[in-house]
Amino acid sequence: MDKLLSAERVEAIIRAGLPEAEAMQVRVEAVGDGRATIRIPFSPRMLRPGERVSGPTLFAAIDTAMYAAVLAHIGEQPMAVTSDINLHFLRACAPHDIVADAHILKLGKRLAVLSVTVGAAGDPPSVHATGSYSLPPA
């Protein structure tokens, strides 16, 4: 891919293809240099008992950040799909906007491997994840 997609274009692709991303108001804040950062504005629907952000919400942020990084770097290929994700919960996540930062470790012809940190905006990461995306044939 010769040209990186803009954060705005990546966000539009994600929201068009994933209705839940629209419902969660996912924002792609930045893309570039093998990375992408997304934000999910806080909603009380994210909370689990104990007033902490739920695991499913954090997983959604991780997967969305990985997808954003991949799309930004391979172009409009909405059929890039999650192959696997492994996550490690580090600490409880406070009830604030959720920010996920994905870094591409390897971008091959058929597979992208990524690392992601996610947590409440302004706090240390709550989760560290690694995962891969299967890329569609050229």
C-alpha positions as CSV (number, residue, x, y, z in Angstrom):
1,M,0.0,0.0,0.0
2,D,1.5,3.3,-1.1
3,K,-0.7,5.7,1.0
4,L,-1.9,5.5,4.5
5,L,-5.7,5.9,4.9
6,S,-6.7,8.9,7.1
7,A,-8.2,8.4,10.6
8,E,-11.4,9.8,9.3
9,R,-11.6,7.4,6.4
10,V,-10.8,4.4,8.6
11,E,-13.5,5.5,11.1
12,A,-16.0,5.8,8.2
13,I,-15.2,2.2,7.0
14,I,-15.5,0.8,10.5
15,R,-18.8,2.5,11.2
16,A,-20.3,1.6,7.9
17,G,-19.4,-2.1,8.3
18,L,-20.0,-2.6,12.0
19,P,-23.3,-1.1,13.3
20,E,-22.2,-1.7,16.9
21,A,-19.2,0.7,16.3
22,E,-21.7,3.4,15.3
23,A,-23.8,2.6,18.4
24,M,-20.7,2.8,20.6
25,Q,-19.6,6.1,18.9
26,V,-16.1,4.6,18.2
27,R,-13.7,7.3,17.1
28,V,-10.4,6.7,15.3
29,E,-8.2,9.4,16.8
30,A,-5.0,8.7,14.9
31,V,-3.3,6.4,12.4
32,G,0.2,6.2,11.1
33,D,3.6,4.6,11.4
34,G,2.3,1.1,12.0
35,R,-0.3,2.1,14.6
36,A,-3.8,3.3,15.3
37,T,-5.5,4.8,18.3
38,I,-9.2,4.6,18.9
39,R,-11.5,6.0,21.6
40,I,-14.9,4.8,22.8
41,P,-16.7,7.6,24.8
42,F,-17.8,6.5,28.3
43,S,-21.3,5.2,28.7
44,P,-22.9,3.6,31.9
45,R,-23.7,0.6,29.6
46,M,-20.0,-0.3,29.7
47,L,-20.0,-1.0,33.4
48,R,-20.0,-4.3,35.2
49,P,-20.7,-4.7,39.0
50,G,-18.2,-2.8,41.0
51,E,-18.4,0.3,38.7
52,R,-15.6,-0.9,36.4
53,V,-15.6,-1.2,32.6
54,S,-16.6,-4.7,31.5
55,G,-14.3,-7.2,29.8
56,P,-16.5,-7.3,26.6
57,T,-16.2,-3.5,26.3
58,L,-12.4,-3.7,26.5
59,F,-12.3,-6.6,24.1
60,A,-14.3,-4.6,21.6
61,A,-11.9,-1.7,21.9
62,I,-8.9,-4.0,21.3
63,D,-10.4,-5.6,18.3
64,T,-11.5,-2.2,16.8
65,A,-8.0,-0.7,17.4
66,M,-6.5,-3.7,15.6
67,Y,-8.9,-3.4,12.7
68,A,-8.2,0.4,12.5
69,A,-4.5,-0.2,12.3
70,V,-4.8,-2.9,9.7
71,L,-7.2,-0.9,7.5
72,A,-5.1,2.3,7.7
73,H,-2.1,0.3,6.4
74,I,-3.7,-2.0,3.8
75,G,-6.4,0.2,2.4
76,E,-10.2,-0.3,2.0
77,Q,-10.2,-4.1,2.6
78,P,-13.2,-4.5,5.0
79,M,-12.9,-8.3,4.7
80,A,-9.7,-8.3,6.9
81,V,-10.9,-10.4,9.8
82,T,-9.7,-11.2,13.3
83,S,-7.7,-14.4,13.4
84,D,-6.9,-14.5,17.1
85,I,-6.6,-12.3,20.2
86,N,-4.9,-13.1,23.5
87,L,-5.4,-10.7,26.3
88,H,-4.0,-10.1,29.8
89,F,-6.0,-8.1,32.3
90,L,-3.6,-5.9,34.3
91,R,-5.9,-3.9,36.5
92,A,-9.5,-2.8,36.7
93,C,-10.6,-0.2,34.3
94,A,-12.1,3.0,35.7
95,P,-15.4,4.4,34.2
96,H,-14.0,6.9,31.7
97,D,-13.5,7.1,27.9
98,I,-11.7,4.0,26.7
99,V,-8.6,4.4,24.6
100,A,-6.9,1.6,22.7
101,D,-3.5,1.9,21.0
102,A,-2.7,-0.8,18.5
103,H,0.8,-1.3,17.0
104,I,1.5,-3.5,14.0
105,L,4.3,-5.9,14.8
106,K,4.3,-7.5,11.4
107,L,2.3,-6.8,8.3
108,G,2.6,-9.7,5.8
109,K,0.7,-10.6,2.6
110,R,-1.9,-12.8,4.4
111,L,-1.5,-12.0,8.1
112,A,-1.0,-8.9,10.3
113,V,0.3,-9.4,13.9
114,L,-0.4,-6.7,16.4
115,S,0.0,-5.6,20.1
116,V,-2.6,-3.4,21.8
117,T,-2.8,-1.6,25.1
118,V,-6.2,-0.4,26.3
119,G,-7.6,1.4,29.4
120,A,-9.4,4.4,30.8
121,A,-8.2,7.7,29.2
122,G,-5.3,9.1,31.3
123,D,-4.8,5.9,33.4
124,P,-2.2,3.2,33.0
125,P,-3.3,0.4,30.7
126,S,-5.9,-2.1,32.0
127,V,-5.3,-4.7,29.4
128,H,-2.4,-5.8,27.1
129,A,-3.3,-7.9,24.1
130,T,-1.7,-9.5,21.1
131,G,-3.6,-10.7,18.1
132,S,-3.6,-11.2,14.4
133,Y,-5.8,-10.4,11.4
134,S,-6.2,-12.5,8.4
135,L,-5.9,-10.4,5.3
136,P,-7.9,-10.9,2.1
137,P,-6.0,-12.0,-1.0
138,A,-4.8,-9.1,-3.2
